[in-house]
Amino acid sequence: MKKIFLLAVVVSGLAFGQTKNVTTSDVHWWGYKVAKSEASSHDGTIKVKSGQMTMKGNQLVGGTFVLDMTSINATDLSGEYQQKLNGHLKNGDFFEVEKFPTATFKITSVKKNNDKVYNSLITGNLTVKGKTNSISFPATVSHDKGVISLVSNKFSFDRQKFDVAYKSTMKDVFVKDDIDMLVKVTAK
């Protein structure tokens, strides 16, 4: 009797709680600096180290993604300037990747969005530098032939909530609190 019940639970888990492993991703970020006389920005990428999405039928119901913070890379610069900015982002001024080599995002809810372009509102817990806060963003989620795709709209989060609290020593220069991100993830 116990074996039949366990088998029924396993079979129902396969039918209603499929897990799809992340196969490709593109996480893009934008950070903004504002000086007294000019505004500038930098942008780049962060690699997804691992992840999975959980499906119930054809609907996304959960998932977890691990970001490799050691891979943070400014793509708007090259050469020596790129190396300097990458080092600056990885050290204690920003993400402290030696101490915090990964960040995670765990989906806590997926709701139908009434937006004509983005069909879902994804909410989850983002953990950066050991600090966890809830964030939400609109995304298009599609499922076709065993492949699920999640493409977000560009969204912002406040870096100060995660102790990414760079303070410039230069007078009249500061970094905006909001970091923008755009996430594209595909899983099989």
Secondary structure, DSSP 8 states (H G I E B T S, - for coil): -HHHHHHHHHHHHHHH-EEEEEEEEEEEEEEEEEESS-EEEEEEEEEEEEEEEEEETTEEEEEEEEEEEEEEEESS--HHHHHHHHHHHHSTTTT-TTT--EEEEEEEEEEE---SS--EEEEEEEEETTEEEEEEEEEEEEEETTEEEEEE--EEEEGGGGT-----SSTTEEE-SEEEEEEEEEE-
